Amino acid sequence: KMSIDIPPTNPNKLFLSIANKDGTFNTIYRYDGTTFTTASNGVFGSTTYTWWFGGIKCHPTDENIVYYSDFNLYRTVNGGANWQTVAPSSHVDQHSVFVHPNNISKVVIGNDGGVYTSTNTLSSLVHSNISNTQIYDFDVYKVDETFISAGFQDNSFAHTSTQTLTG
């Protein structure tokens, strides 16, 4: 698994995270237009497994600020040399991060718990629970096709014989 992002302020630079064949974290590389160098041999505190939803996201106005989505959300402000956990009070399994290009204090993150917004660069968060879920398993009972079961990411399972799933 690889994740790539290019800083909008420098199209000759990119960051690349790479996983091993077994899914374990390998390295984050920085590319300067001609050469790949190791930016980080790991993100301290991150899981050893590179989740399908994780990856690299560059800041819109500073090429040295990069986010790494994992179980938690991490940020470097020095091009990958050091990483710190950000938004620790949010739900886990960080899927995405958006930094507003015209007001970098505004940040939105999305994870298995919903959407979190910040107006102070993730120092504090406001949670917005959205009414959806990720279905990871789905089955229809063969004897009675109105009986449906679904397994949800981080939110148990539900089944129904009325064809309306509720958790």
C-alpha positions in Angstrom: 0.0 0.0 0.0 1.3 3.4 -0.9 -0.1 6.9 -0.2 1.2 9.9 -2.1 0.5 13.6 -1.8 2.1 16.7 -3.3 2.3 20.0 -1.4 0.2 22.6 -3.3 3.0 25.2 -2.7 5.7 23.0 -4.3 4.8 20.8 -7.2 8.3 19.5 -7.3 8.1 17.9 -3.9 6.0 14.9 -2.7 5.6 12.7 0.3 5.1 9.0 0.0 4.2 6.4 2.7 4.9 2.8 2.0 3.8 -0.4 3.6 5.5 -3.8 3.5 3.8 -6.7 1.6 2.2 -7.9 4.9 0.6 -4.4 5.5 3.1 -3.3 8.2 4.4 0.3 8.2 7.6 0.7 6.3 8.8 4.3 5.5 7.7 7.8 4.7 9.8 9.2 1.8 10.2 12.8 0.7 10.9 13.5 -3.0 12.6 16.8 -4.0 12.1 16.6 -7.7 15.2 14.4 -8.3 15.8 12.2 -5.3 13.8 10.2 -2.8 15.1 10.5 0.8 13.8 8.9 4.0 11.7 11.5 5.8 10.7 9.0 8.6 11.2 5.4 9.4 8.0 5.5 11.3 5.5 7.7 13.0 6.0 7.4 16.7 2.8 6.1 18.3 1.2 5.0 15.0 0.0 1.4 14.6 2.4 -1.0 12.9 -0.3 -1.9 10.4 -1.1 0.5 7.6 -4.9 0.7 7.6 -6.6 1.0 4.2 -8.1 4.3 5.2 -4.8 5.9 6.3 -2.3 7.9 4.4 -0.4 11.2 3.7 -2.0 14.6 3.3 0.1 17.8 2.7 -0.8 21.2 4.2 -2.1 23.7 1.6 0.3 26.5 2.4 3.4 25.0 4.1 5.2 22.2 2.4 6.8 21.1 5.6 3.5 20.4 7.4 2.2 17.0 6.6 -0.6 14.9 8.2 -0.5 11.1 8.5 -3.9 9.4 9.0 -3.8 6.1 11.0 -5.7 4.9 14.0 -4.9 8.4 15.3 -4.0 11.5 13.4 -0.4 12.7 13.3 1.3 15.9 12.1 4.9 16.9 11.3 5.9 20.6 11.0 9.4 19.8 9.9 9.0 17.8 6.7 8.7 14.4 8.4 11.6 14.5 10.9 9.3 14.5 13.9 5.6 13.6 14.3 3.1 14.4 17.1 -0.4 13.2 17.7 -3.1 15.8 17.0 -6.8 15.7 17.8 -6.4 13.0 20.4 -9.9 13.5 21.7 -11.5 12.5 18.4 -12.7 9.1 17.5 -10.2 6.6 16.0 -9.6 5.4 12.5 -8.8 8.7 10.8 -9.9 8.7 7.2 -9.3 12.2 6.0 -8.1 15.6 7.0 -8.8 19.0 5.2 -7.1 22.2 6.0 -8.8 25.3 4.6 -6.4 26.9 2.1 -7.6 30.4 2.9 -7.8 30.1 6.7 -5.4 27.4 7.9 -6.8 27.5 11.4 -10.0 25.8 10.0 -9.4 22.0 9.9 -11.9 19.2 9.3 -11.2 15.6 10.0 -13.3 12.5 9.2 -13.2 9.2 11.0 -15.3 6.3 12.1 -17.0 8.5 14.6 -18.2 11.2 12.2 -16.8 14.6 11.3 -14.9 16.9 13.6 -14.2 20.6 12.9 -11.7 23.0 14.4 -11.2 26.7 14.1 -7.9 26.7 16.0 -5.7 24.2 14.1 -7.0 21.1 16.0 -6.4 22.5 19.5 -10.1 21.9 20.1 -12.8 20.1 18.2 -16.5 20.2 17.6 -18.1 16.8 16.8 -20.8 16.3 14.2 -22.3 12.9 14.2 -23.5 12.0 10.7 -26.2 9.4 10.2 -24.3 6.8 8.2 -22.2 3.9 8.8 -19.7 1.6 7.1 -21.1 -1.8 6.3 -18.4 -4.5 6.3 -20.5 -7.6 6.0 -24.0 -8.1 4.6 -26.1 -11.3 4.3 -29.6 -12.2 3.2 -31.2 -15.3 4.8 -31.8 -17.7 2.0 -35.0 -19.2 3.5 -36.6 -15.8 4.1 -35.2 -13.1 1.8 -36.8 -10.3 3.9 -34.4 -11.2 6.8 -31.2 -9.1 6.3 -28.1 -8.8 8.5 -25.3 -6.3 8.3 -22.1 -5.9 10.2 -21.0 -2.3 10.9 -17.5 -0.8 11.4 -17.0 -0.1 15.1 -20.8 -0.2 15.6 -21.9 -3.8 16.1 -24.5 -5.3 13.7 -28.2 -5.1 12.9 -30.7 -7.4 11.3 -34.3 -7.0 10.2 -37.1 -8.8 8.6 -38.8 -5.5 7.5 -36.0 -4.5 5.1 -35.1 -1.4 7.2 -31.8 -1.7 9.1 -31.4 0.1 12.4 -28.5 -0.2 14.7 
